[in-house]
Amino acid sequence: LVVSGITHGACRLLRGRGTYTHTLKAMIYGLTPSLVVNILAILLGIIGLAAGGYYGLRVTGMIIGLLAGAWSFVIITIGLREYHSIGTFRVIVALILPVVIALLAVVIFFLYYFGGYY
């Protein structure tokens, strides 16, 4: 819900016309395949560990998880583009903008508390 709210704010900032409900729908629809496939990837990893640390199943699980994440990103991008009536580039910026802001906040936090500035 929080990520959807931040994403919705970024979409509105970039002149999106959809509602928060539209953003939430796009996020849920987009993340569902990733959730299901990542559960399977985790199970593959557990089976790989149970089979004496068989590395191939763990790598396969990771690759499947990455592909599912990429597919979810595509679905979310299409959903937000359609719901908010904005271009694909603006949707991608709206999805990346909260991540960049969060990373900057973390860097500022660490610089402030661990950078030697008292």
Disulfide bonds with the S-S distance in Angstrom:
none
